[in-house]
Amino acid sequence: MKVIQTLIAAAVTTVLISSNVNAQEDSYLEPAAKKATEINESAAKSQTKINSITDQIDDKLQQFKTISKEIEGLEVYNEQLRRQIANQEQEMLDLNNSIDEVSVIERQITPLMLRMIDGLAQFVALDVPFLEEERNNRILDLQNMMDRADVSPSEKFRRVMEAYQVEMDYGKTIEAYPGLKEIDGTERSVDFLRIGRTALIYQTRDASAQGVWNKQTRQWEELDSSYKNQIAKGLKIAKKQLAPDLLMVPVAITD
């Protein structure tokens, strides 16, 4: 009995000792577990921060790549602009040189145009006296134009050349136009017939009188009635009332 009681007492003592040991171990492990939990939570927070920083780095890297491409594009664009600016500067230089040359040409061409107008005036004065008022007014307009500052030199030259072209065309056309002619001391209405610069003839409206300009004597000469029908025919041809045909009209012979 004593042995059993002793064993029971030993067992109880062992259990108590074991319980105390476990309690002591739990008291030691609890702070460690708590600390481990805090470390894990801190590690999780740190990982979250790391992930956030990593995402930010990725975004910044993507932005850097995008900006780098934009910079490369801008460098190419700027290089193109530099070449364009260089070409424009060269064009400006060429234009300035051209302007200087134009100024020189303008100073030279103005006296030339004045001489051309004077020559045209002399030519008209010595030419067959057809459309005298119209031709003299054309020359007067050219002379007045040369004094105008609002007309460019190119326009002045164009109009001078145009006047020369008109005079040249007179030599290869046939024309009829009305006018007044003094005959036997009386001013009468007549029709003038111009055949190039070869012949200038007039005929009264009633075909009772006709005459021709003599280039040698520079005077009008009367024509007999034998030319009446041919002159009338020529007037109709010039007015496009008849088809072109052969005409028999007097022509002055010049040396």
DONURO-24956 format. One record per residue (C-alpha): x, y, z; chain. Coordinates in steps of 0.2 Angstrom, whole numbers, plus 2048, in hexadecimal, padded with zeros to 3 digits. Layout:
# DONURO-24956
{{X,Y,Z},A} ...
//
This chain:
# DONURO-24956
{{800,800,800},A} {{80E,80C,804},A} {{816,808,7F4},A} {{806,80C,7EA},A} {{804,81C,7F4},A} {{816,820,7F1},A} {{814,81D,7DE},A} {{804,828,7DE},A} {{80D,836,7E7},A} {{81B,835,7DB},A} {{810,835,7CC},A} {{806,844,7D3},A} {{817,84D,7D6},A} {{81D,849,7C5},A} {{80C,850,7BD},A} {{80E,860,7C8},A} {{820,862,7C3},A} {{81B,85F,7B0},A} {{80D,86C,7B2},A} {{819,879,7B9},A} {{826,876,7AC},A} {{818,878,79E},A} {{812,887,7A6},A} {{824,88E,7A7},A} {{827,88A,795},A} {{816,892,78F},A} {{81C,8A2,799},A} {{82C,8A2,790},A} {{825,89E,77E},A} {{817,8AA,77F},A} {{822,8BA,77C},A} {{82B,8B1,76F},A} {{81B,8AC,766},A} {{815,8BE,767},A} {{825,8C4,761},A} {{825,8B9,752},A} {{813,8BE,74E},A} {{819,8D1,74F},A} {{828,8CC,744},A} {{81D,8C4,737},A} {{811,8D2,737},A} {{81F,8DE,735},A} {{826,8D3,727},A} {{815,8D3,71E},A} {{814,8E6,720},A} {{826,8E8,719},A} {{822,8DC,70B},A} {{813,8E7,707},A} {{81E,8F6,706},A} {{82B,8ED,6FC},A} {{81D,8E8,6EF},A} {{817,8FA,6EF},A} {{829,901,6EC},A} {{82B,8F3,6DF},A} {{81B,8F9,6D6},A} {{821,90B,6D7},A} {{832,906,6D0},A} {{82A,8FD,6C1},A} {{81F,90C,6BE},A} {{82E,918,6BF},A} {{837,90C,6B3},A} {{829,90C,6A7},A} {{828,91F,6A8},A} {{83B,920,6A5},A} {{83A,915,696},A} {{82B,91F,68F},A} {{834,930,692},A} {{844,929,68A},A} {{83B,924,67A},A} {{833,936,67A},A} {{844,93D,67C},A} {{84B,933,66E},A} {{83C,939,663},A} {{83F,94B,668},A} {{852,949,664},A} {{84D,943,652},A} {{840,951,650},A} {{84C,95E,656},A} {{859,958,64A},A} {{84D,959,63C},A} {{848,96B,642},A} {{85B,970,642},A} {{85D,96A,630},A} {{84D,973,62B},A} {{853,983,634},A} {{864,982,62B},A} {{85B,980,61A},A} {{850,98F,61E},A} {{85F,999,623},A} {{867,995,613},A} {{857,999,60A},A} {{856,9AA,613},A} {{868,9AD,60E},A} {{864,9A9,5FC},A} {{854,9B3,5FC},A} {{85E,9C2,603},A} {{86B,9C0,5F5},A} {{85D,9BF,5E8},A} {{855,9CF,5EF},A} {{866,9D8,5EE},A} {{867,9D1,5DC},A} {{855,9D7,5D8},A} {{859,9E8,5DF},A} {{867,9E9,5D3},A} {{85D,9E3,5C4},A} {{84F,9EF,5C9},A} {{85B,9FE,5C8},A} {{861,9F8,5B7},A} {{850,9F3,5B0},A} {{847,A04,5B4},A} {{852,A0E,5A8},A} {{84F,A00,59B},A} {{83C,A01,59C},A} {{83D,A14,59A},A} {{848,A12,58A},A} {{83B,A05,584},A} {{82C,A11,587},A} {{835,A1F,57E},A} {{83A,A13,570},A} {{828,A0E,56F},A} {{822,A20,56E},A} {{82E,A24,560},A} {{828,A14,557},A} {{816,A19,558},A} {{819,A2B,552},A} {{822,A24,543},A} {{816,A16,53F},A} {{807,A15,534},A} {{7FA,A21,53E},A} {{7ED,A14,543},A} {{7E4,A14,553},A} {{7EF,A23,558},A} {{7E5,A28,568},A} {{7E5,A17,56F},A} {{7F7,A13,56C},A} {{7FD,A24,572},A} {{7F2,A22,582},A} {{7FA,A11,585},A} {{80B,A19,584},A} {{805,A27,590},A} {{7FF,A1A,59C},A} {{810,A12,59C},A} {{819,A22,59F},A} {{80E,A26,5AE},A} {{80F,A15,5B5},A} {{822,A16,5B6},A} {{820,A24,5C3},A} {{814,A1A,5CE},A} {{81B,A12,5DE},A} {{80D,A06,5E0},A} {{811,9FC,5D0},A} {{81E,9EF,5D2},A} {{82D,9EF,5C6},A} {{827,9DE,5BF},A} {{816,9E4,5BB},A} {{81D,9F4,5B3},A} {{828,9E9,5A8},A} {{819,9DD,5A4},A} {{80F,9EC,59E},A} {{81D,9F3,593},A} {{81F,9E2,58B},A} {{80D,9E1,589},A} {{80D,9F1,57F},A} {{81A,9EB,574},A} {{811,9DB,571},A} {{801,9E5,56C},A} {{80C,9EF,55F},A} {{813,9DF,558},A} {{801,9D8,556},A} {{7FC,9E7,54C},A} {{808,9E1,53E},A} {{7FF,9D0,53B},A} {{7ED,9D5,53D},A} {{7DF,9DD,533},A} {{7D4,9EA,53B},A} {{7C5,9F5,538},A} {{7C1,A04,543},A} {{7B6,A14,542},A} {{7BE,A25,543},A} {{7BD,A37,53C},A} {{7C7,A3D,52D},A} {{7C8,A4F,526},A} {{7C4,A4E,514},A} {{7C4,A5D,509},A} {{7C4,A68,518},A} {{7B5,A5F,520},A} {{7B6,A52,52E},A} {{7AD,A42,529},A} {{7A9,A32,531},A} {{7B3,A24,529},A} {{7B8,A12,52C},A} {{7CB,A0E,52C},A} {{7D2,9FE,526},A} {{7E3,9F8,52C},A} {{7EB,9EA,524},A} {{7FA,9E6,52F},A} {{806,9F4,52D},A} {{805,9F2,51B},A} {{7F6,9FD,517},A} {{7EB,A0A,520},A} {{7DC,A0F,516},A} {{7CC,A19,519},A} {{7BB,A19,511},A} {{7AC,A24,515},A} {{79C,A1D,51C},A} {{794,A20,50B},A} {{7A3,A19,501},A} {{7A4,A29,4F8},A} {{7B6,A2C,4FC},A} {{7C5,A22,501},A} {{7D8,A24,504},A} {{7E8,A1C,509},A} {{7F7,A21,514},A} {{807,A23,50A},A} {{815,A1D,515},A} {{822,A27,50A},A} {{81A,A38,50B},A} {{811,A34,51B},A} {{801,A3C,515},A} {{7F0,A36,510},A} {{7EC,A34,4FE},A} {{7DB,A32,4F6},A} {{7D7,A23,4EC},A} {{7CB,A22,4DD},A} {{7BB,A18,4DD},A} {{7C3,A09,4D5},A} {{7C8,A03,4E7},A} {{7B7,A06,4EF},A} {{7B1,9F4,4EE},A} {{7C2,9ED,4F3},A} {{7C3,9F8,502},A} {{7B1,9F5,507},A} {{7B4,9E2,506},A} {{7C4,9E4,511},A} {{7BA,9ED,51E},A} {{7AD,9DF,51E},A} {{7BB,9D2,520},A} {{7C3,9DC,52E},A} {{7B2,9DD,537},A} {{7B0,9CA,534},A} {{7A1,9CC,529},A} {{7AA,9C3,51B},A} {{7B6,9B5,51A},A} {{7C8,9BA,517},A} {{7CC,9BC,505},A} {{7D8,9C5,4F9},A} {{7D7,9D7,4F8},A} {{7DE,9E4,4EB},A} {{7E3,9F3,4F5},A} {{7F1,A00,4F2},A} {{801,9FD,4FC},A} {{80E,A0A,4FD},A} {{820,A04,4F8},A} {{82D,A09,504},A} {{840,A09,502},A} 
//
